[in-house]
Amino acid sequence: MNYETFKGKTAVITGAASGMGLLTSQLLAKGGARVVLCDISADAVVQAAESIRKEGGEALAVVTDV
């Protein structure tokens, strides 16, 4: 699958600190998307965004309860 179609796009992902939300964030970032990771768990969402940035992606952590 070619994820390059997400280049230049911004994705807002809820529940992004773990599970399917984290996986989705990682895949979209790998494809060039800027990702905004949203989760209620502050430490986990910050760590998830940092791991994406370490891999070369653009990620912003937002602590929120949706």
C-alpha positions as CSV (number, residue, x, y, z in Angstrom):
1,M,0.0,0.0,0.0
2,N,1.3,3.4,-0.9
3,Y,0.8,5.9,1.9
4,E,2.4,8.8,0.0
5,T,-1.1,10.1,-0.8
6,F,-1.2,11.6,2.7
7,K,1.8,13.9,2.1
8,G,0.8,17.5,2.9
9,K,-2.3,16.4,4.8
10,T,-3.1,16.8,8.5
11,A,-4.9,14.1,10.4
12,V,-6.5,14.4,13.9
13,I,-6.6,11.1,15.6
14,T,-8.5,10.5,18.9
15,G,-7.5,7.7,21.2
16,A,-4.1,8.1,19.8
17,A,-2.0,7.1,22.8
18,S,-2.4,3.4,22.2
19,G,-4.1,0.6,20.2
20,M,-5.6,1.4,16.8
21,G,-5.4,5.1,17.3
22,L,-1.6,4.9,17.8
23,L,-1.2,2.5,14.9
24,T,-3.2,4.8,12.6
25,S,-1.2,7.8,13.7
26,Q,2.1,6.0,13.0
27,L,1.0,4.8,9.5
28,L,-0.3,8.2,8.5
29,A,2.9,9.9,9.7
30,K,5.0,7.3,7.8
31,G,3.0,8.3,4.7
32,G,3.9,12.0,5.1
33,A,0.9,13.3,7.0
34,R,1.2,15.7,9.9
35,V,-0.7,14.0,12.8
36,V,-2.4,15.5,15.8
37,L,-2.6,12.8,18.5
38,C,-5.5,13.4,20.9
39,D,-5.9,11.4,24.1
40,I,-6.9,11.7,27.8
41,S,-3.7,10.1,29.0
42,A,-1.2,12.9,29.0
43,D,2.0,10.9,29.5
44,A,1.1,8.3,26.9
45,V,0.0,10.7,24.2
46,V,3.2,12.8,24.7
47,Q,5.3,9.7,24.5
48,A,3.5,8.5,21.3
49,A,4.1,11.9,19.6
50,E,7.7,11.9,20.5
51,S,8.2,8.4,19.1
52,I,6.7,9.5,15.8
53,R,8.9,12.5,15.7
54,K,12.0,10.3,16.4
55,E,11.0,8.4,13.2
56,G,11.0,11.6,11.2
57,G,7.3,12.3,11.3
58,E,5.5,15.5,12.3
59,A,3.3,14.9,15.4
60,L,1.6,17.1,18.0
61,A,0.2,15.7,21.3
62,V,-3.0,17.2,22.6
63,V,-4.4,16.1,26.0
64,T,-8.2,16.1,25.6
65,D,-11.3,14.1,26.5
66,V,-13.5,13.7,23.4
